């Protein structure tokens, strides 16, 4: 196995383990690798420094990073659960519904849904108070 430092188009850095370099290239080309922060499937190898130090120290650092990653995924899952329980899912109608709420044409309520980067930018320029959340995939565990 080989470990690569990876980076998505939103500059989130994370690690990935692969059988070899060709395995990484194959998975990246098919967009099978996703950023654990934002879900972006456009990832590439990041600059890597050689691992120097005692094996025990390196192992401890890897365990610590894995624990931090696990905690982050858990917290993001809790945020997702909260939003799905307490907000109205308006799906692809999010930009239109957010504007209607902002301009007083629809009931004021918490909503979530889908918006492209361009739609999010346009709403921000209009002053519509929206934000993007890292949306982890749901797991059965």
Residue, then its C-alpha position, 0 to 999 in steps of 0.5 A: x500500500x502507498x499513501x498519498x496526500x491529496x487535495x481537492x479543487x477547494x484546497x481541502x487536503x486529506x490522505x488516501x491509501x492505494x495499491x500503487x500509483x496506477x490505482x490512484x490514477x485509475x480511481x481519480x480518472x473515474x471520480x471514485x475518490x471524494x474529498x471527505x470535507x466537501x465531497x468534491x470528486x476532482x482530486x489530485x496528489x498534493x506535495x508530500x514530504x518524506x516521512x522521517x522519524x521513529x516508526x512509533x512516532x509515525x504510527x502515533x501521528x497516523x492514529x491521531x490523524x485517523x481519530x481526528x478524521x473520525x471525529x470530524x466525520x461524526x460531527x458533520x454527520x450530526x450537523x446533517x442529521x440536525x438539518x434533515x430533521x429541522x429544515x425543509x428540503x426544497x431540493x433543486x428549488x433551493x435558489x428560487x425558494x431562498x430568494x422568495x423567503x428573502x424577499x418576503x414572498x414565501x413563509x420564513x423558515x429554515x430550508x436546505x437544498x441544492x445550488x450550483x456554485x454560480x447560483x450560490x454566488x449570485x444569491x450572495x451578491x443579492x444579499x440572500x443569506x445562504x451558506x454551504x455546508x460540507x455534506x457527508x454521504x450517509x452511511x449505514x453505520 
